[in-house]
Structure formats: C-alpha cells, structure tokens
C-alpha cells in the first residue's frame, strides 16, 4: 500500500508519459473531451504510474459528474473512494479527494431520485466531518424532498380547501349575486376564510417539515460532536 509520506519523499520526476501529456493538452472545462480521451485510452491509462493514473481517474470521474452522467459517475466514484482508502490518500494534489468524491456521489444519487442512498452517503460524510455545513444543508434538503406523511396530508387538505373556496367564488358569482344579493358579503367572507385556512394549512405543513428536518440534522451532528469529545 502506498504511503502518503513515502510519496512526498520520492523525487519528483520531470518525465511524463505520452498519455498524460495528451491529457494535459485538453482544454480546461472540456468535459466531453476528457471523457472521450479516457475511454479511448483506458487500457494504457491503467498502466501509468500511480500519480498519473489517479489524476486522470479523478478528472474522468469529475467530467462524468459535470455532464450529468450520474450512473457512470456513481460507478467511477466508488473506484476513486476505494483507491483513496487503499492508498491512504484522503488528499491528492491539494484536493480533498475522499470527501469531494463522496459529496458528489450523494449528488448523483439525489439527481437519480435515489434518496435513501443520498441520505446514507451524507450521514457518512457528517460522521467523518460533522463541521461540514454543505453536507448538513444537503442532508436537510434530502430529508425535505422525501416528503413524509404529514406534508402529503397537509398539501391534500389545502387542495381540498382551495377547491371549496373556488366553489364559493362560483356560487357567489352565479347564484348569490343574482338571487340572494343580501348574502353576498357573508358568502364572500366564507370563501375568503376557507382560502385563508387552506393557505395556513399549506404553509404550516411546509414550515414544520423544514424545521423538523433541520432539527433532525442538527441533533445528528451534535451527537457526533459529543461522541468525539467523550
């Protein structure tokens, strides 16, 4: 297994392979160019020195993420994470490879609507680095997206109330104003009241859900921090 200290002690060679030189010639941000190059030369890339191979592997994995190839990115992210662990390389060329790759892996799961997997990866990230505010915010977003029973019920209730209010508007326009004009203000106040209740139910459900997700993440992070202190 390669040791980080050993890598730092090795003299830096000025020679680079043809594959590596060709890779570095690709324009920055040309994600599809990186992907085409890697897939065309994958066999040769696997035979490169570790540092060259790993740099190209990282570039290919990031390029897959940038173009939205979520499934392929997940496969390569696992390779990067496994290699990072086996070679004891949480960082490489000044980058936090391990956490960066895990975060993007969570994002790929999220984009594929694989919310349980997203939650699992983000919780693992927070166990590693509970101070990571980006992972905490992403976990809150994931939990909100999962929409538990309460949110579905409050939304359904609000929709019913909106339909009742709409019926009240039609009733006022088509019937009350023409035949029972003295009841106009009463009916108007009624449907406005129903509409207001529907809005309160809808907003309350969303606000409570957001608060509950935020509280759950905060409690999770605080427990990890307390365990580390003890």
C-alpha positions, 0 to 999 in steps of 0.5 A, a space after each residue: 500500500 502506498 504511503 502518503 509520506 513515502 510519496 512526498 519523499 520520492 523525487 519528483 520526476 520531470 518525465 511524463 508519459 505520452 498519455 498524460 501529456 495528451 491529457 494535459 493538452 485538453 482544454 480546461 472545462 472540456 468535459 466531453 473531451 476528457 471523457 472521450 480521451 479516457 475511454 479511448 485510452 483506458 487500457 494504457 491509462 491503467 498502466 501509468 504510474 500511480 500519480 498519473 493514473 489517479 489524476 486522470 481517474 479523478 478528472 474522468 470521474 469529475 467530467 462524468 459528474 459535470 455532464 450529468 452522467 450520474 450512473 457512470 459517475 456513481 460507478 467511477 466514484 466508488 473506484 476513486 473512494 476505494 483507491 483513496 482508502 487503499 492508498 491512504 490518500 484522503 488528499 491528492 494534489 491539494 484536493 480533498 479527494 475522499 470527501 469531494 468524491 463522496 459529496 458528489 456521489 450523494 449528488 448523483 444519487 439525489 439527481 437519480 431520485 435515489 434518496 435513501 442512498 443520498 441520505 446514507 452517503 451524507 450521514 457518512 460524510 457528517 460522521 467523518 466531518 460533522 463541521 461540514 455545513 454543505 453536507 448538513 444543508 444537503 442532508 436537510 434538503 434530502 430529508 425535505 424532498 422525501 416528503 413524509 406523511 404529514 406534508 402529503 396530508 397537509 398539501 391534500 387538505 389545502 387542495 381540498 380547501 382551495 377547491 371549496 373556496 373556488 366553489 364559493 367564488 362560483 356560487 357567489 358569482 352565479 347564484 348569490 349575486 343574482 338571487 340572494 344579493 343580501 348574502 353576498 358579503 357573508 358568502 364572500 367572507 366564507 370563501 375568503 376564510 376557507 382560502 385563508 385556512 387552506 393557505 395556513 394549512 399549506 404553509 404550516 405543513 411546509 414550515 414544520 417539515 423544514 424545521 423538523 428536518 433541520 432539527 433532525 440534522 442538527 441533533 445528528 451532528 451534535 451527537 457526533 460532536 459529543 461522541 468525539 469529545 467523550 
